[in-house]
Every structure is written in C-alpha cells, then in structure tokens.
Amino acid sequence: MAHSSDLIAGDIEQYLKAHEHKGLLRFITCGSVDDGKSTLIGRLLFESKLLFEDQLAAIEADSKKYGTQGGEMDFALLVDGLAAEREQGITIDVAYRFFSTDKRKFIVADTPGHEQYTRNMVTGASTADAAILMVDARHGILTQTRRHSFLMALMGLRHVVVAINKMDLVDYSKARFDEIVEEYRAFAKQLGLENITFIPMTALKGDNVIEHGTDMPWYHGTTLMGYLETVEVDDERLQRSAFRMPVQWVNRPNLDFRGFTGMIAGGVVRPGDHIRVQPSGKTSTVSRLYTFDGDLEEAVAGQSITLLLEDEIDISRGDVISAIEQPAHTADQFETTLVWMHDEPLLPGRPYLMKLGTQTVTATITDIKYQVNVNTLEHVAAKQLDLNAIGICTLSVNKAVAFDAYKDNQDTGGFILIDRMTHDTVGAGMLHFALRRSQNIHMQHVDINKQARAEAKTQKPCVLWFTGLSGAGKSTIANLVEQKLFAQGQHTYLLDGDNVRHGLNRDLGFTDADRVENIRRVGEVAKLMVDAGLIVLSAFISPFRSERQMARELVDEGEFIEVFVDAPLDVAEARDPKGLYKKARLGELKNFTGIDSAYEAPEAPDVHVHSSEMSVEEAADAVINALRTHGLIR
C-alpha cells in the first residue's frame, strides 16, 4: 500500500510512473531507550496511510496486551516486531520500514538504544543519508545520546535532526527546549557535527511530526516530515564529487564487446571523459555508456552501467575506474577506525578477509593505537577489541588497493572484515588515510632468487610445520627429522618454540593476542628461510587454525607440510617434561593450551602422527616419507 493520492483512483499508471521516479531517502532513528524512536516511526507509517485495516486491528489488540499507553494506540508496536522487544518494551534488532509521500520515498531503520547493540546501530547507519536522534525532554542529554552521537559522527552522517520528544510531559516548555539545544550544541561541537536541526515534538500525539501542533506556538521551524522531504540525499552530494566506479564484472559476451560493469560510487561520467584505472594506473577514454535500455549520454552516482573504453587495457573485478585528474589513492597500509562486531575478539596479527568495494583482499590489523570509550570519548589502551568495541587501528593488506577517505566517499572508503575460517562478518571499518611508509617502502629487486639458492643446495625448499599440544612430542620428532635430513646432505634449520621465545619473541606472553603475533613472526621468518633455499622445521603449539593457514599462505603452493603431532591431553599431561601442566592445574600458569586456552586441531593435516602409539623413530620416518611423497626430497 502507498500513501494517499488522488491518482490512485483516477490514473493508476500515472501514479505508478510518478512513484517510480521519486527520490529515496534512507535515515535512521536512534537515541536512548524509551525516548520514543519506535513510536515516531509508527506515527510516520500511520500518517502516511501505510496501514491496512487488519493491521490497525492487530495493533489495537496488541496495544491492549503489550502497550504502554493504557490501552490507547501504541504506535511503537508497529515496529517492535520481536516478541522479546514487545515484552521488554525495547528495540533489540534493526527494524527497517518503508513509507512514501508525494515528494519522496523513505527507508527508515529503527536502531537499538542499548550499549550491547552498538553493532546494530552501526549496521543501520552504514547506508543512511540522515539521522533522527531522539531525546526525552524530561531527561535531556544522556549517556546513550552521547554514544549514538559519536557513532553518527563516526559513520559520517551529515544531516542530523535532534527530535526533542515528549514535550507534553514538560508542559511544552520553550525554556526546557532551549536548555537541551544549548547543551547538545556544545557536545556536538566536540564531534564535528555541524548540520543539526532541532525540532520539539510529541511523537505520540503527532505535534510537529507531520503538521505543526497548537501547543508550541513559540516554535516556527520545520516539521519533521518537512525536513525529511527536502534534506539533501547522499547521492546528490556524491554527484558533485570525483568520478569513481568500482568494477564489479568484466562484461565480455562476444569478441566485439568488452565492457566494465559496476555502480558509480561518485561523480559523473560521459563519453569522451579521460579515466585512470587503479591500482594499475593505466589510462584510457570512455567511448560508450551502455545500459540494458540503450546508451546514455551521461551517468551519475548511484547508477549501474557498463563502461566501454577506447583502449584494450587490463581491468579486473575490484579495480576502480577514476577521473584522470582526480584519481583515487592507492596503498597497502592505512589508519582506520574499526567497529568489532563478533563475539570472538579481534587479535592483531591475525589475517582476515577484507571486502572494500568490489575487491576482496587479505588484511591484518597490525596495531591497535587505542580504543574509544563511546560513553566518555576517552582514548583507552587496548591489545584486542571485544564485541561492540571501537578502535583506531593500523591495517595492512596483501596488495595495494584503490580507496578514498571514508569522509569523502563511503563506498570507496568503507570496508568489512570477514573471518577466513567461518566466513562470518566480524568487523566494519572506515579508512582515514594511507600510512606514509606504504608510499615510501618498495620491494628491492635482487638477482639471486629462491630458485637459484635452492639449485645451489640441490634441494627443494619447504616448511615442515609441527603442531600439537605441549608434551605431544613436536620438538623431539622435529629434532630427529632434522638429523635424518642433515645426514642425507639436506640444508635445514629448526625453529623451536622455546628457543625463539628466548630471542626474537622474548617480548611476547601467552595471551591469545601474543600467540597470534608469535606465529605471525615465525611464519615470516620461515618464509625468509624458504627463500634462502632451506628446508625449515617449525615446532610450535600454534593452537589456532587461522594462524597456521596464514603461515601456509606465506610460501608457494606445495612448500608447506603440516605435521599434526597428535597426543591425547591425558598422555601429554602425564609426560609433562617441563612441569607446565602441573603449574597450569595449580593456577600458576594462565592461558595454557589444553587447560584454559583452546587448541584447534588440524582438520586435514598433511601428516598425522599419533605420538602416543608410535615411537619417535617411526614418527620421524613418517615425516621423511611424506617429504618423498610430495617430491621435496629424493
């Protein structure tokens, strides 16, 4: 159903055509619990004639059962769809609703007010053009008001309405309204929020929502609907920015047609425009703007098109086509703000998948500069980010990517992080700028490469990665394997967990974050030794699959052999050669793998050694045979 219009009865085709070409505004409602967010949206839906008679009847019945208005119509129940929300009287999930007027179509996201649902608020704000921040006139500016204001500034929302609600409960006091306005302006100045509109209202009664109420004659500003129908949407602003189009698909239906398809993320493009492809830097000229309905003379931000170029240049999915005079930046290291959205904490050094525009790369948080306390805006030191935490971090990717600062273009400056094992979305971030070192450090060409070094040693370099519980026998087996290889004339080096912690990694402890960094460093060292042409034996507990996969990906395919030295916990604990299990059981040794820290066993190791059933000699021979099977030794 749509809003009331005379065209619906008189000329439905004309109405549908007009409706199709209306602009679309996406906005969110946010603020503290019980400030009236859901009630406001319910009022907007009701006033826009978006409810059927059976829906109204259901809401009337629910209002008597769940409502908070003494049996009167409770508009909040139109939005609070989850049973838990209705019972508690709060919003938990992000609820999206659609409505329209003669001038615009709208998608509104009702976001949660509780701190534990910060990630939901970020999700709702990520696609919004504007925000309505609800403030209870009785309570004024609260902690959640400040928290959501910070998140709005963080997400780059440029248009903010501070809706000072429940004015009827303060006798429509202009003095109270002015007091809240003054307090909020002072706070918003710290965040850089500038384009703010203040509206006093009573969402339940409708004052200043659609029309001006009679109880606040001292207010002469816009109504909320008047604001929503006229505020500039983000696509309009982006059309004035530099041209950007992330390539989603290379369109090659036949030999005579080669186009590049994607949605324009910024600016305007016309045939004859000169463009630059990034990160490669190659240039060309636009020859056609192709769509399903025919060629265009102009395309703008928000449109999906296929670009044809005059030159045959190499362009792939994930590349960004930019205006030649205003190209995007390219880098592989950045400063970023990151919102962590997963129950498992962010651990610096752990590799994740990063989706930026249409490109997916491997990314690592190399350092957490500080975490932001969203209640006080205080900067707090942190070694990891937990669920709903927000941190300023440095981020590194495995190859240069094209980007813009998030404040300039959210499509080319915003990203998500994805867990490589579970494929869960675990974080959302905003790129600020490229680190200077990413521009000043370049790979130096050397004439003697890995192949030459390996040929000089008459062997194939590789990594033998021994993993298992403490006491499983990793170091003992690895030591014997190295002896056997050395006796055969192979060039080897054994990296042992304890030995490395006496030098390279002596600054690391045994928290999950330190374990991740421990393996990251060892993986990089192993990579260098493989490049030197050596057979590298690495004996580390390495408890997490993600880090073992990272170590595997650092070397070429076929150069990594994972050896799972498998011993039941009770067997490993009975051996206890270093007395560590005893200390862990007594509580004297924290974060000990197998006791109070998890071990993620390999799911498909290249070599599976059952050390409780095999002798050391048999286990070493099994590893040597695997090297022969893989063609790494004769």
Summary of the structure (lengths in Angstrom):
residues: 634
radius of gyration: 30.4
end to end distance: 75.1
largest distance: 96.4
contacts: 2110
relative contact order: 0.07
helix: 31%
strand: 29%
